[in-house]
């Protein structure tokens, strides 16, 4: 019989928890993706004006990649304190950091005003964004995953994942609207600042909602058990979740990192690099490229919960493999469709790519959460996810742009994504299925052999 601490929430409270996680992650991803879109469209001219256009784009994407470099540090810090103090407190802090950095970018002087100090300040603010996002993802998905309804965990935990396409949709939508109503000179002069300044309003809304939800009952139960055995050497070891993760879950961390390769690389090629490729190689207008990403992101948002629900029926691994294999097979048709220069073909390329990406991204939240024990779950899930982003998403637009510059064709870029897909297939095949694991298990802890998590009670809602 479940303890009071782990009693499942009512349907209404669970929906409120999902809404709080979704709105928070949407704002965080809006801030993060807004930078990526601006890096592709205007930052090369505003902060690196003395460079060749393609070199300026490379430098712009380099500052974009810097944000990913800070994400592992965010994962370590937020994971450590999230496993010791709770999920909610750290999620509030991550939202404030991200929103503050994004708002500051909107006020930042350009190279024309303060010279080389402009890209330096831009890089610092991007580091803050990356640090905040490195801590956001793990806490948001755990807050939902740990609040009950084990039979539908894949579905419910996939909703915070929709914050990525929702944030992309919001960021691209605002940019698309501004580029439609403003001239190129007006947008490059002051219009680009508006989406960044809007982040301040969004953060206030997000904080109000996020502060209204309760801490994870699974975490509270684990914390109570730890308090009851303070003198136990194992409980003392739990004060360093990172050590426990590396001791008992190193294999799961490697699996999570491998699983993220195709998901992360393909996403940034499809949504960020496409703005460069479509406009420079396929002769597509900036507005057309933005509109294709905008519409495809709406489809992406809709299919993620469907893939999450399917993972509750088939398992996390089969659904993840559908996405990994599919994205590898799609890359050559993806660029071939873009090369036609037609809007319909461009839209089809991006939409199918994001639907296949969703098959990996949707079950990822539950999959990674189920790999780790409670008192090291925030650390384990965050480390696995964010350390992979340094090798995957961070350099993806940069590598794709460099390959295009060197070879003048999309073939090397397709092979790059296919190689990532193969790596992900190997990682997921090597993983154990986690669908029926009970998140209330607090073992293993340092000093004891890891216990196989219990199967979830099929009658628990």
N, C-alpha and C positions, 0 to 999 in steps of 0.2 A: 504494500500500500504506500502511495506517495506521501511524503511528508507535507506539512503545510507550506513549507518553504518552496516546495517544488510543485504545488498544486497548479494545474493549468489555468491560464487566464480565461476569462469569458470571451466570447466572440468579439464583443465590442472593444474590450481592452486590447485584444490582440490586434485588431484593425488599427487602433490608435497607435500602438507600438510600431506596426508596419508603416503607418503614415509618417510617424516621426522619423523613422530611419530613412524612408524614401525621400522625404522633403530635405532632410539634412544632406544625404548623399547627392541629391540633384543639385543643390546649391554648391557643394564642394566640387562636383564634376563640371558644373557650369563655369566656375572660376578657372578650373584647370584646363578645360577644353577651349575656353575663350582665348587663353594665351596661345594655344596651338594654332587656332585659326588666324589670330592676329599675326603670329610669327610667319605664317605662309603668305599673308596678304599685304601687311604694311610695315611690320617691324624691321624688315631688311632695309627699307628706305628711311625710316625714322631714326634708327639706332646704329645702322651700319651703312651710311650713305656713300662712303668713299670706296666701297667695294663694287666689283662686277656684280650685276643683278643675281646670277646664280650663286656666286660666292657669298653675296649678302644673304641669300636665302639659307645657305649652309650655316653661316654664322648665327642667323636667327634661330634655326633649328637646334644649333648647339646650345644656346641659352635655354631652349625648350627642353633639351635632354638633361640639363643641369637639375631641373626639377625632379627628375627621376632619380638622380644620384642621391638626393636628400631623402627619398622615400624609405630606404632601409633604415636610416637613422631614426626616422619617425616611427617605423615599425618596432624598433628596439625599445625606444623610450616609452611610447604609448602602450606597447604590448606589456612591458614590465609593470608599469603603474596600473594598467587596465586589469591585469591579473591580480594585483594586490589591492587596489582601491575600488575597482568596479568599472563597468563599461560606460555608464552614463556620464560620469564626471569628465572622462577623457574625451568623449564625443562632443561635449559642450566646448571644451578647450580647442579641439581641432577645428571646429566651425568658426570660432572667433579668430584663430590664427589665419585660416585660409581667407576669410572675408576681409580681414584687415589688410593682408598683403595685396589682394586683388584691387581693393579700393585705392590703395597707395599707388598701384601701377597706373590707374586712371589719372592720377595727379602728377605723374613723373615727367620732368622736363626731358625733351628729346636731345639728340646729338647736336642739333642746330643751336640749342640754347646753352648747354653746359659741356659740350664736347664729349670726350671719352668717359667722363664720369657717368653719363647716361646709361650706356650698356652695362657698366659695373653695378649701378643701382638696380637696373632691371634684373640682372643675374641674382643679386642678393634677395630680391623679392620673390623671384622664381624658386630659390632655395627654400624660403619660408613656405611657399605653396606646396612644394614637394614634401617637406617635413610634415605638414599638417595632413596631407592626403595619405601619407604612409601610415598614420595612426587612425585615420577615419574608417577605412574600409573594414578592417578586422572588427572593430567595435560595433559598427552598424549591422553587419551580418550576424554577429554573435548575439546582439540584443534581440533580434528576431528569432534566430535559431534556438536560443535557450529559453524562450518563453512558452514552449509547449507545442501541442498538436504534432506529435511525432510522425503520424501517418502522412501528413501533408507538409513536412518540413521543407522538402525541395521546392514546393510551390510558394510557401510563405517566405522562405529565405531568398527566393529569386527576386522578390519585390525591391529590396534595397539595390539589387543589381540593375534594375531598370532606371536607377538614378543616373547611370552612365549615359544611356541614350537620351534620357530626359534632359540631362545637363547639356549634352551635345545638341539636342533639339532646341533648347532654349538659347544657347550661345550662338548657334548657327542661324536661328530665326531672327535674333536681334541684329546680328551682323548683316543678314540678307535684307532685312527691312531698311537698315541704314544705308547700305550700298544702293538700294533701289531708289531712295528718296533724296540722297545726297549726291552731289557731284564727286568725282574722284578727288578733286583738290580739297573740298570741304571735309570729306571723310578722312583724308590723310592729314588734314590740319587739326581738326578737333573732334570729328564725329566718332573716331575710333575709341575715344575716351568714355563715351556714354555707357557702353556695356559694362565696363570695369567699375564705373561709379555706381551703377545699379546694384552691384553686389552688396553694397552697404545696406540697402533696403531689404534685400533677400535674406541677409544674415539675421537681421532683427526678427523677421518672421520665423526663420528656422530655429532660432534660440527659444522663442516663445513656445513653439511646439515641442521641441526636444526636452525642455525643462519640465514638461508636464507628464512625462512617462516615468514608470518605476524602473528600478534596477532589475537586472535579470534574476529570477528566482533561483535558477540553477547556481549562479555565482554566489548568491546570498547563502544558500545551503552549504556550498563548499567552503565559504569563508567561516561559517559557524562551526563546521567540523574542524577547521584548522585552528580556530580560537580555542576549541575544547581540548586540543592536544599541543598547546604552545611549547611545552617542554620536550616534545618528541623531536628527535633529531631530523626526522623526515619533514616535519612541519617547518623546522628552521630552514631546511633546504629549499622549501617552496618560496622563501623570500627572494630567491633568484630564479624566476621562471625560465629565463634564458638558458641557465645551466641545465635545468631539468629537461627542457626541450631538446637540447643537443645530446643529452645523455640517453633519453628514452625514445625520442621521436625524430632522430636525424634522418632516418629513411623516409618518413612522411614529409619532412621538409624538402628533401630532394625530389620526391614525387610531385609535390605541389609546385616546385620551381619548374620542373620539366613540363608539367601540365599547362603552365602559363605561357610557354614559349609561343606556340601557334596562336593562342587566343590573343596575347598582347601584341605580338608583331603584326598579325593580320589586321587588327583593329586600327592601329595607327597608320598603316599603309592605306587602308580603305578610307579613313576619315580625314587624316591630316595630309599625307603625301599626295593624295588625289588632287588637292587644290593646286599643287604645283604641277603635277603631271598633266592634268586635263587642260590647264591654261597655257602651259608652255609647249607641250608636245602634240596635243590633240586639237589645239586652236579653239578650245571651248572658253566662253566668257566666264569671268569671275562669278557673275550672278547665276549663270547656269550651273556651274559646279557647286555653289553653295546650295542652290535649290535641290539638287539631286541628293546631297547629304542630308538636307532638311527632311525631305519626304522619306528617305530610307531610314532615318533615325526614328521616325514615327512608327514605321513597321517594326523596326528592331525593338522598340519599347513594347509593342503589342505581343511579340512572339516570345519574349523572355519568360513570362509566367507560364506560357504553354509548354515550353521546353522544361521548365522547372517541375510542372505537374507530371510531365511524361517521365521525368527521372524518379518520381515517387512510385511509378508503376513498373518501369523497366530496370531501374537502378541508375546510379550516377555514371558509372563507367560506360555503358552502352550509348547513352545520350552524348556524353563527352566525345566518344570516338566518332560518332556521326559528324559532329562539327569539325573535328580535326582532319579526318579523311576528306570531308566535303570541301573544306577551305583549300586544301592542297590541290584538289582536282579543279577547283574553280579559278585559280589564278591566271592561267593562260587565257581562258575565255573572258575573264575580267578585263584585262588590258586590251584584248582584241575588240571588245565592245566599246571601250572608251575611245579607241583609235578611230572609230567611225565618225566621231564628232557630233553624233545626234543625241539629243536630250533623252529620248526614250531608251536608247542603248546604254547611255551613261547611268540612267536611273536603274535599269535592270541589273547592271553590273554591281552597283553599290548595294542595292536592296538584297540581292541573293547573297552577296558576301556577308552582309550584316546578319541575315537570317541564319546562315551557317555559323557565324561567330556566336550568335545567341545560344546555339546548342552546346557550346563550351562554357559560355559565361553564366548561363542560367543555373546549372547544377553546381557550379564552382563554390558558391557560398555554403551550401549544405555539405558538399563533399569535403571541403577543407575544414569546416567546423567539426565534422564527425571524426576527423583523423586524430584529434588531440584531446587529452584529459582537461577537465574544467579549469584547474588552477594554472594551466600553462597554455590554454586554448587561444587567448588573445595574442600571446607571444608567438606561438607556433604558426597559427594561420597567417598572421601579419608578416612574419619573417619569410615564410614560404612564398607568399604572394609578392611582397615588395622587393625582396632581393632578386627575384626573377625579373622584375621590371627594369632593373639596371641593365641587364643583358638583352632584354627583349624590347619593350616599348620605348625605352629611352633613346637608343640609337636607331630605331627603325626608320623614321623619316629621314634622318641624317644619312644612313647607309643607302636607303633607296634613292635619295637625291644624288649622292656620290656615284652610285652605279649608273644612274641616268646620265650624269655628266661625263663619265668615263667611256661608256659604251654607246650612248645615244639610243638605246632600245630598252624595252621593258623586260626582255627575256631574263637577264640576270636577277631582276627584282622578283620575278615569278619563282625562279629557282631558290632564291633566298627564303621566301615564304614556305615553299614546299619542304625545304630542309627543316624549318622550324616545325612544320606539321608532322614530319617523321619523328622528330624528337619527342613531341607531345604524345604521339601514338605509343611509342615505347614506354614512356613514363606511366601513362594511364593503364596500359596492359599489365605493367608490373605492380600496379596498386591493387589493394584489396577492395572489394565492394563494401561500402559503408552505410548503405541505405537504412538498415535496421538497427543501427547502433543507438544506444541510450546516452544522451548527453548528460544525464545526471551522474554518470560515473565520474568520480573525482580521482581515482587511481589512474595511472601510476604516479608516484612521487619519487623524488630522488632517494636512492637507497633500497628500493624495492623493484622487483622485476615487474615490467609493465603487464597489467592484466588485460585480457581481451574484453573490450566493452560489451556490456549486456545488450541483447536484442531489445528494441523498444517494445513496450507493452502495446499490442495492437488495439487494445480497448481504451488506451489513454488518448484524450483529445486535447 
